[in-house]
Amino acid sequence: MAIITKVFSVANITVQASAETVEKRIRRLPGVQSVSVSRKDMTMSVSYEDTLIDEARIIQEVRRSGYQAYTHEMPRVIVHEARKIPLLTKEIRILLALCPVSLLFCIPGFSPWFAFLPLFAVIFLSREIFPAALKEIRELKPADAAISTAAFLVSFIYTADLALRSENLSGLFAFYASAILAGAVLRRRIVYAEKTQSDDSLKRMRTALPASASVQEGHTETLRDIREIKEDQKVLVRPGETICADGEVERGFALVDESAISGQEKPVEKSEGSFVYAGSVCLNGSLEIRVERVGSATAMMRFADLAEKTGSDTSFQSPFKSFGRYLFVYALVTAVLCAFGWYFLSHSLDKAMMVLISVLACPSLQALSLTSQKSLIAAAREAASEHILFTSVEALELAGRCGSVFLDQDNTVTDQELTITDFLAAPNMSMGRLEYIAYALSSRSGSVFARAVTRYLRSRRISAVDAREFSQLSSRGRDALQSMRRCRTYAPEDALDAGIDLSDWNERIAELQSEGKRILLFAEENRIIGLAAARRAVIEEAPQVLQEMKDRGLDVILFTDGTAAEAEWLCNTLQADNTIHLPSSEEKEKLFAHLSTADNVTSYITSVPPAADCRNIDILTMISAGTKYDEKDAGILLSRPKISDFLKAMDCSASLTDEIQNAQMKVIIYHAAAIIITGFLFPAVLHTAVPAVISAAASTFLLYQVVNGKKKDGSSSVREDKV
């Protein structure tokens, strides 16, 4: 007999009486030692004897309690370590042990042909190299397998030549041939292990979402398959559960583990208004989430798609990428030239062949192409933790090189909605009556200005206006209705056309318009009884961000809208030097087409899908789009309305570019130094060649350092659910 304590999730326990009822029903069950229901976390902890009762009986009793409660056992959060692929397999250990055996046959008295016995065994164990080399040559992409095969063939042929001449030095070259093949196999194993771990991480990422989730529908909670969950539904997440979709927290507080998306193990606090990502784990507390992205549109799935695009040949362009394509030819030509040079200088064929084989064995061609992968994934994770989602490798690469930036006004530098700044009544009009009339007129209209007036009056508790004014207006009955019919709203221009006298208001209207405000006049018959002024507020961070963009040398073009007075005021406020007022789609297209011939990268930052054709824009950045809709053409999605996030995206891309170029420069320096040392310095100073074994070991060590260097992507483990 054992006492087991388990935690269950309980739905619809909204009052303490319900919790007490459930506790009493469960406590009466045989074998139950203790039970506690928490309304805050919507959980139930039960300690019971496993021989007298089981989980199914507890769940059944809760459902019989009469409160339509749904329960299921809390998922266990477990950590799956990334699969570790051993580098030194049994075959590779045998291969490494066979390599020096050929040296034994350098001893006089042994037939030189005996050196081929261990060499043939090495060839058999390394047979995977030759098909790989043929494939690289057929695809005109010679890489590690091709150059290793070339070095081996030279060693093998010269070993056979020495054996025909009955020279015991054939054992040394057989040793070189074996070491070259062993190094090639080991490097291939390193790349395989890295690819396997990356594939496992990607697979875990794609399967990290739960199979089902609890959906709130009215006053009831139902368990739905994740494929049935749609946008705008409300999902309940409890401690230990994995969040099934991207969305905004509407209620609750919890610590959330976002390591699956950001790579950072430190939990993040989430509360009302916070944005959460699918694949994150709720560690404690409970959240009610309004779903905004599901399935392939979630940040987790987008990140998985990005990871799939980071292949070794297409992951990231750099100034050294073109050089990497010709590194094979460079190494081959240099090796041949060095061999001929030393043959003519020393008249020693053995020395010339040693130099040739050593130079061919020193390159590690895959090291150059693999330098970008880990850095790229780490940068993408870092950006995701800042609510920046790169949807393509090209956007992640180009963002840091932007020279021109186009901004739509709405949601980038100003709010999209109007905000009332002034609400004025005529001298003979009480504010209470004006508010009532304004509310009655605006609440029936769907215009942008009318919505702003309605929001403003609601904030002033319009339902509690002066009762005296209310009663005086209402007591007139039919006359009051007739009076309301005589009330209208006008723009200043429309009021003049209607013959309304604005002489008492002209000065005030001109002053407000000079401040970039729109005017809405309230009139009763032909008399102005008040006005409302509104404008789109400048986002607090916008002036500083625009100034920083200009300080960085960016050419910033702002597309403004609204009235000419609004645009002028906005330009003065932001100190914007380059603005285009109310550009048409054709004007935008002409502008974009003209800039397509420029050398610098252009970015178009907008809050809505652009009406103009943006094919000539290098990066389309959707600001405040990450939580509202899915724009497939966007290279960067910013999930919060902060233009400063674009600067962070630029910094992330620029630092990534520097990191990758520095890493690739180190690989290039290695190859240049290795060829100089093996082909020139070592033979000249010590009058002998660097042994090919050292060259093969150096190239293998370089690849190992590139693949297993400092890891920043936090992908060693991932949290998953299991019900």
Secondary structure as the mmCIF struct_conf table of DSSP 4:
data_model
#
loop_
_struct_conf.conf_type_id
_struct_conf.id
_struct_conf.beg_label_comp_id
_struct_conf.beg_label_asym_id
_struct_conf.beg_label_seq_id
_struct_conf.end_label_comp_id
_struct_conf.end_label_asym_id
_struct_conf.end_label_seq_id
STRN STRN1 ILE A 3 VAL A 10
BEND BEND1 VAL A 15 VAL A 15
HELX_RH_AL_P HELX_RH_AL_P1 GLN A 16 ARG A 27
TURN_TY1_P TURN_TY1_P1 ARG A 28 ARG A 28
BEND BEND2 LEU A 29 LEU A 29
TURN_TY1_P TURN_TY1_P2 PRO A 30 GLY A 31
STRN STRN2 VAL A 32 SER A 38
TURN_TY1_P TURN_TY1_P3 ARG A 39 MET A 42
STRN STRN3 THR A 43 GLU A 49
TURN_TY1_P TURN_TY1_P4 ASP A 50 LEU A 52
HELX_RH_AL_P HELX_RH_AL_P2 GLU A 55 ARG A 63
TURN_TY1_P TURN_TY1_P5 ARG A 64 SER A 65
BEND BEND3 GLY A 66 TYR A 67
STRN STRN4 THR A 71 GLU A 73
HELX_LH_PP_P HELX_LH_PP_P1 MET A 74 ARG A 76
STRN STRN5 ILE A 78 GLU A 81
HELX_LH_PP_P HELX_LH_PP_P2 ALA A 82 PRO A 86
BEND BEND4 LEU A 87 LEU A 88
HELX_RH_AL_P HELX_RH_AL_P3 LYS A 90 LEU A 98
HELX_RH_3T_P HELX_RH_3T_P1 CYS A 99 CYS A 106
BEND BEND5 ILE A 107 ILE A 107
TURN_TY1_P TURN_TY1_P6 PRO A 108 GLY A 109
BEND BEND6 PHE A 110 PHE A 110
HELX_RH_3T_P HELX_RH_3T_P2 PRO A 112 ALA A 115
HELX_RH_AL_P HELX_RH_AL_P4 PHE A 116 LEU A 125
TURN_TY1_P TURN_TY1_P7 SER A 126 GLU A 128
HELX_RH_AL_P HELX_RH_AL_P5 ILE A 129 ARG A 138
TURN_TY1_P TURN_TY1_P8 GLU A 139 LEU A 140
HELX_RH_AL_P HELX_RH_AL_P6 ASP A 144 LEU A 164
TURN_TY1_P TURN_TY1_P9 ARG A 165 SER A 166
TURN_TY1_P TURN_TY1_P10 ASN A 168 LEU A 169
HELX_RH_AL_P HELX_RH_AL_P7 SER A 170 ARG A 206
TURN_TY1_P TURN_TY1_P11 THR A 207 THR A 207
BEND BEND7 LEU A 209 LEU A 209
BEND BEND8 ALA A 211 ALA A 211
STRN STRN6 SER A 212 GLU A 217
TURN_TY1_P TURN_TY1_P12 GLY A 218 HIS A 219
STRN STRN7 THR A 220 ASP A 225
HELX_RH_3T_P HELX_RH_3T_P3 ILE A 226 GLU A 228
TURN_TY1_P TURN_TY1_P13 GLU A 231 ASP A 232
STRN STRN8 LYS A 234 VAL A 237
TURN_TY1_P TURN_TY1_P14 PRO A 239 GLY A 240
HELX_LH_PP_P HELX_LH_PP_P3 GLU A 241 GLU A 241
STRN STRN9 THR A 242 THR A 242
HELX_LH_PP_P HELX_LH_PP_P4 ILE A 243 ILE A 243
BEND BEND9 ALA A 245 ALA A 245
STRN STRN10 ASP A 246 ASP A 257
HELX_RH_AL_P HELX_RH_AL_P8 SER A 259 SER A 262
BEND BEND10 LYS A 266 LYS A 266
STRN STRN11 VAL A 268 LYS A 270
TURN_TY1_P TURN_TY1_P15 GLU A 272 GLY A 273
STRN STRN12 PHE A 275 VAL A 276
TURN_TY1_P TURN_TY1_P16 ALA A 278 GLY A 279
STRN STRN13 VAL A 281 ARG A 293
HELX_RH_3T_P HELX_RH_3T_P4 GLY A 295 ALA A 297
BEND BEND11 THR A 298 THR A 298
HELX_RH_AL_P HELX_RH_AL_P9 ALA A 299 GLU A 308
TURN_TY1_P TURN_TY1_P17 LYS A 309 LYS A 309
TURN_TY1_P TURN_TY1_P18 SER A 312 THR A 314
BEND BEND12 SER A 315 SER A 315
TURN_TY1_P TURN_TY1_P19 PRO A 319 PHE A 320
HELX_RH_AL_P HELX_RH_AL_P10 LYS A 321 ARG A 325
TURN_TY1_P TURN_TY1_P20 TYR A 326 TYR A 326
HELX_RH_AL_P HELX_RH_AL_P11 LEU A 327 SER A 346
HELX_RH_AL_P HELX_RH_AL_P12 LEU A 349 ALA A 361
BEND BEND13 CYS A 362 CYS A 362
HELX_RH_AL_P HELX_RH_AL_P13 LEU A 365 SER A 385
TURN_TY1_P TURN_TY1_P21 GLU A 386 HIS A 387
STRN STRN14 ILE A 388 PHE A 390
BEND BEND14 SER A 392 SER A 392
HELX_RH_AL_P HELX_RH_AL_P14 VAL A 393 LEU A 398
HELX_RH_3T_P HELX_RH_3T_P5 ALA A 399 ARG A 401
STRN STRN15 CYS A 402 ASP A 408
BEND BEND15 GLN A 409 GLN A 409
STRN STRN16 ASP A 410 ASP A 410
TURN_TY1_P TURN_TY1_P22 ASN A 411 VAL A 413
STRN STRN17 THR A 414 THR A 414
BEND BEND16 GLN A 416 GLU A 417
STRN STRN18 THR A 419 ALA A 425
TURN_TY1_P TURN_TY1_P23 PRO A 427 ASN A 428
BEND BEND17 MET A 429 MET A 429
HELX_RH_AL_P HELX_RH_AL_P15 MET A 431 SER A 442
TURN_TY1_P TURN_TY1_P24 SER A 443 ARG A 444
BEND BEND18 SER A 447 SER A 447
HELX_RH_AL_P HELX_RH_AL_P16 VAL A 448 SER A 459
TURN_TY1_P TURN_TY1_P25 ARG A 460 ARG A 461
HELX_RH_3T_P HELX_RH_3T_P6 ILE A 462 ALA A 464
HELX_RH_AL_P HELX_RH_AL_P17 ALA A 467 SER A 475
TURN_TY1_P TURN_TY1_P26 ARG A 476 GLY A 477
HELX_RH_AL_P HELX_RH_AL_P18 ARG A 478 ARG A 485
TURN_TY1_P TURN_TY1_P27 ARG A 486 ARG A 486
STRN STRN19 CYS A 487 TYR A 490
HELX_RH_AL_P HELX_RH_AL_P19 PRO A 492 ASP A 497
TURN_TY1_P TURN_TY1_P28 ALA A 498 GLY A 499
TURN_TY1_P TURN_TY1_P29 SER A 503 TRP A 505
HELX_RH_AL_P HELX_RH_AL_P20 ASN A 506 SER A 514
TURN_TY1_P TURN_TY1_P30 GLU A 515 GLY A 516
STRN STRN20 ARG A 518 GLU A 524
TURN_TY1_P TURN_TY1_P31 GLU A 525 ASN A 526
STRN STRN21 ARG A 527 ARG A 535
HELX_LH_PP_P HELX_LH_PP_P5 ARG A 536 ALA A 537
STRN STRN22 VAL A 538 VAL A 538
HELX_LH_PP_P HELX_LH_PP_P6 ILE A 539 ILE A 539
TURN_TY1_P TURN_TY1_P32 GLU A 540 GLU A 541
HELX_RH_AL_P HELX_RH_AL_P21 ALA A 542 ASP A 551
TURN_TY1_P TURN_TY1_P33 ARG A 552 GLY A 553
STRN STRN23 ASP A 555 THR A 560
BEND BEND19 GLY A 562 GLY A 562
HELX_RH_AL_P HELX_RH_AL_P22 ALA A 564 LEU A 574
TURN_TY1_P TURN_TY1_P34 GLN A 575 GLN A 575
BEND BEND20 ASP A 577 ASN A 578
STRN STRN24 THR A 579 HIS A 581
BEND BEND21 LEU A 582 LEU A 582
HELX_RH_AL_P HELX_RH_AL_P23 SER A 585 LEU A 595
TURN_TY1_P TURN_TY1_P35 SER A 596 THR A 597
BEND BEND22 ALA A 598 ASN A 600
STRN STRN25 VAL A 601 THR A 606
BEND BEND23 SER A 607 VAL A 608
BEND BEND24 ALA A 611 ALA A 612
TURN_TY1_P TURN_TY1_P36 ARG A 615 ASN A 616
BEND BEND25 ASP A 618 ASP A 618
STRN STRN26 ILE A 619 ILE A 623
TURN_TY1_P TURN_TY1_P37 SER A 624 SER A 624
TURN_TY1_P TURN_TY1_P38 GLY A 626 LYS A 628
TURN_TY1_P TURN_TY1_P39 LYS A 632 ASP A 633
BEND BEND26 GLY A 635 GLY A 635
STRN STRN27 ILE A 636 LEU A 638
BEND BEND27 SER A 639 PRO A 641
TURN_TY1_P TURN_TY1_P40 ILE A 643 ILE A 643
HELX_RH_AL_P HELX_RH_AL_P24 SER A 644 ILE A 676
HELX_RH_PI_P HELX_RH_PI_P1 ILE A 677 LEU A 681
HELX_RH_AL_P HELX_RH_AL_P25 PHE A 682 LEU A 686
BEND BEND28 HIS A 687 THR A 688
HELX_LH_PP_P HELX_LH_PP_P7 ALA A 689 PRO A 691
HELX_RH_AL_P HELX_RH_AL_P26 ALA A 692 VAL A 707
BEND BEND29 ASN A 708 GLY A 709
BEND BEND30 ASP A 713 ASP A 713
TURN_TY1_P TURN_TY1_P41 SER A 715 SER A 716
STRN STRN28 SER A 717 GLU A 720
#
